[in-house]
Amino acid sequence: MIRSELIQKIAEENPHLYHRDVERIVNTIFNEITDALAEGNRVELRGFGAFSVKKRDARAGRNPRTGESVDVEEKHVPFFKTGKLLRDRLNGQ
């Protein structure tokens, strides 16, 4: 499901809300999660999962075409860990 499909589904299930308001709500939620992660915070949605940022240290990588060694800088990557309720639903429990 992509963002526009999510917005459409929520709008269909809540006919009392304007489509533009649903779009604003969804975008605000995603923006807040993104901003929190950018600040290094953890975002937990009970029953769904938790978003966090993991640090990957600098390392020596390899160019797959030439085999030449290259330096890969330290970076931060988003990480998602599913909640127990979501895991259980995915596994049919």
For each residue, the residues with C-beta under 8 A, 3 or more apart:
1: 5 6 9
2: 5 6
3: 6 7 26 30
4: 7 8
5: 1 2 8 9
6: 1 2 3 9 10 26
7: 3 4 10 11 19 22 23 26
8: 4 5 11 12
9: 1 5 6 12 13
10: 6 7 13 14 17 22 25 26
11: 7 8 14 15 17 19 22
12: 8 9 15
13: 9 10
14: 10 11 17 22
15: 11 12
16:
17: 10 11 14 21 22
18: 21 22
19: 7 11 22 23
20: 23 24
21: 17 18 24 25
22: 7 10 11 14 17 18 19 25 26
23: 7 19 20 26 27
24: 20 21 27 28
25: 10 21 22 28 29
26: 3 6 7 10 22 23 29 30
27: 23 24 30 31
28: 24 25 31 32
29: 25 26 32 33
30: 3 26 27 33 34
31: 27 28 34 35
32: 28 29 35 36 43
33: 29 30 36 37 43 51
34: 30 31 37 38
35: 31 32 38 39
36: 32 33 39 41 42 43 51
37: 33 34 40 41 43 51 52 53 78
38: 34 35
39: 35 36
40: 37 53
41: 36 37
42: 36 50 51 52 53
43: 32 33 36 37 50 51 52
44: 49 50 51
45: 48 49 50 83
46: 83 85
47: 83 84 85 86
48: 45 82 83 85 86
49: 44 45 80 81 82 83 86
50: 42 43 44 45 80 81 83
51: 33 36 37 42 43 44 78 79 80
52: 37 42 43 78 79 80 81
53: 37 40 42 76 77 78 79
54: 76 77 78 79
55: 74 75 76
56: 59 74 75 76 77
57: 74
58: 71 72 73 74
59: 56 71 72
60: 69 70 71 72
61: 69 70 71 72
62: 67 68 69 70
63: 66 67 68 69 70
64: 67
65:
66: 63
67: 62 63 64
68: 62 63
69: 60 61 62 63
70: 60 61 62 63
71: 58 59 60 61
72: 58 59 60 61 75
73: 58
74: 55 56 57 58
75: 55 56 72
76: 53 54 55 56
77: 53 54 56
78: 37 51 52 53 54
79: 51 52 53 54
80: 49 50 51 52
81: 49 50 52
82: 48 49 86 87 90
83: 45 46 47 48 49 50 86 87
84: 47 87 88
85: 46 47 48 88 89
86: 47 48 49 82 83 89 90
87: 82 83 84 90 91
88: 84 85 91 93
89: 85 86 92 93
90: 82 86 87
91: 87 88
92: 89
93: 88 89
